[in-house]
Amino acid sequence: MISKVGAKERVTQNRIVKLFKIHLACDYLGYWKDHDKRNIVPSLLKPFLQNQDYSDNLIGLDLRELDQVVHWVVVLAPLMLRRIFIECYYTMALRLRKVLESRARLIEPGEPNA
C-alpha cells in the first residue's frame, strides 16, 4: 500500500510526465520503479545517436565520457560538497570556541556576569 505522501508524489510525477509528453514532445519510457537505476541507458541512447549519423566509434567514446561525467556529478560532487560543508562547520566551531574562550577570560571567577 502506498502512503499518503507517496500517493501525492506520484500525482505530481504524473503531472510532470504529462508536461514532458504533451508540451515538450518527449517519449515516456514508463514507470521505472523496479528498473535499473542508471542515469544513462546506453541501450536507448546508442540507437538515437546512430540515427543522428554518429559513428559507432564516436558513440562508444561519448558513452564512456558521459558515464564519467555522470559519475562525477552523482557520486563525487556530493562527496566533495559534504567535505566542504564539514570543513566550514569545523572552522565555524573553532571560531566560536575562540570567542567563548576569550569571553571566559574576560569574566573572572567570582565576579558577576555582565
Secondary structure, 3 states (H helix, E strand, C coil): CCCHHHHHHHHHHHHHHHHHHHHCCCCCCCCCCCCCCCCCCHHHHHHHHHHCCCCHHHHHHHHHHHHHHHHHHHHHHHHHHHHHHHHHHHHHHHHHHHHHHHHHHHCCCCCCCC
